């Protein structure tokens, strides 16, 4: 178990030189796929899941539009990869054991995501609490938020009210016990 935690930390280490060399979308794609997540590029219906099958072409040609991090090992340490992404409209975090409040706070403070992100799903992430959900209020263009199976969220009515006040156009769907 300890070995896997160490390996996942290695997978999440940010390589700033790589970001410079291949651009933010390619570097983030490599990080996400290494960690077991999927990405979808603008203009494509297909989810990219094979690291070795990453599309090639001119630098900056393939822009990440959606991230599906179901069962992935992404963690806070790797979130710097998200900074340069300008076209991400959807993120799904499902069964991500390393996602905690600090991750959601970091997500909502990412300037490009504040502009581009419109859909977010957080499902079965056991380390997420009300604090992390409330932190999402900085995602000003968020139109849809789905929250399900988050045992750490205890004050769901209060949390929902805070989000709705901060984001009046938000469609908030709760499936919480």
SVG drawing of the C-alpha trace seen along z (x, -y; Angstrom):
<svg xmlns="http://www.w3.org/2000/svg" viewBox="-31 -35 44 37">
<polyline fill="none" stroke="black" stroke-width="0.4" points="0.0,0.0 2.8,-2.4 4.6,-1.7 1.5,-2.6 1.1,-5.9 4.7,-6.7 4.3,-5.7 1.1,-7.8 3.1,-10.8 5.7,-10.3 3.0,-10.2 1.7,-13.5 5.0,-15.4 4.8,-18.4 7.5,-18.7 7.6,-22.4 10.2,-21.9 7.9,-19.5 5.0,-22.0 7.3,-24.5 8.5,-22.0 5.2,-20.5 2.6,-23.0 0.1,-22.8 -2.5,-20.6 -0.1,-17.9 1.7,-17.9 -1.6,-17.8 -2.8,-15.0 0.3,-13.0 -0.2,-13.6 -3.9,-12.7 -3.4,-9.5 -0.4,-8.4 -2.7,-8.7 -5.5,-6.7 -7.8,-9.6 -9.3,-10.1 -9.3,-13.3 -11.4,-14.5 -10.1,-17.1 -12.0,-19.9 -13.7,-18.7 -13.6,-15.0 -16.3,-12.7 -13.7,-10.1 -12.1,-9.8 -8.4,-9.4 -7.3,-6.7 -4.2,-5.2 -1.0,-7.1 0.9,-5.6 -1.9,-6.7 -1.8,-10.4 -2.3,-12.4 0.7,-14.1 0.8,-17.1 1.7,-20.8 2.3,-22.1 -1.0,-23.3 -3.2,-21.6 -5.1,-19.4 -6.9,-21.3 -8.3,-19.4 -12.1,-20.1 -13.1,-17.4 -11.5,-15.4 -12.9,-12.2 -10.8,-11.3 -12.9,-8.3 -10.8,-5.9 -7.6,-7.9 -4.8,-8.7 -4.7,-12.5 -3.7,-14.4 -3.1,-18.0 0.5,-17.8 -0.2,-17.5 -2.8,-20.3 -0.3,-22.8 -0.8,-21.0 -4.3,-22.5 -3.0,-26.1 -2.4,-26.4 -5.6,-24.7 -7.9,-27.3 -10.6,-25.1 -11.8,-22.7 -15.5,-22.8 -16.2,-19.6 -14.5,-17.7 -15.7,-14.5 -14.0,-13.4 -15.3,-10.0 -13.8,-7.6 -10.7,-9.7 -9.1,-8.7 -6.6,-11.5 -9.1,-14.3 -9.7,-16.4 -10.8,-19.9 -7.4,-21.5 -7.8,-20.1 -11.2,-21.7 -9.9,-24.9 -7.0,-24.8 -9.4,-24.0 -11.6,-27.0 -8.6,-29.3 -7.3,-28.3 -7.9,-31.4 -8.4,-29.6 -10.9,-27.1 -12.8,-30.0 -13.5,-31.2 -14.0,-27.9 -15.4,-25.3 -19.2,-24.8 -19.8,-21.3 -18.4,-19.6 -19.3,-16.2 -17.9,-15.1 -18.9,-11.5 -17.7,-9.1 -14.7,-11.1 -14.5,-10.3 -12.1,-13.0 -14.2,-15.9 -16.1,-18.0 -18.4,-21.0 -15.3,-23.2 -14.1,-21.9 -17.6,-22.2 -18.0,-25.8 -14.6,-26.6 -16.0,-26.0 -17.9,-29.4 -15.0,-31.0 -15.9,-29.0 -18.0,-31.9 -19.1,-30.2 -20.1,-26.9 -23.6,-26.0 -24.0,-22.5 -22.6,-20.8 -23.5,-17.2 -22.6,-16.0 -23.1,-12.4 -22.0,-10.0 -19.8,-12.4 -19.9,-11.2 -17.7,-14.2 -20.4,-16.7 -22.4,-17.1 -24.2,-20.5 -25.6,-20.0 -28.4,-22.6 -26.1,-25.3 -23.4,-24.4 -26.0,-24.3 -27.4,-27.7 -23.9,-29.3 -23.1,-28.0 -26.5,-29.1 -26.0,-32.6 -22.5,-32.9 -23.5,-31.3 -27.1,-32.2 -27.0,-30.5 -25.8,-27.2 -27.9,-24.1 -27.0,-22.1 -27.9,-18.4 -27.5,-16.7 -27.5,-13.0 -26.2,-13.1 -27.4,-11.1"/>
</svg>
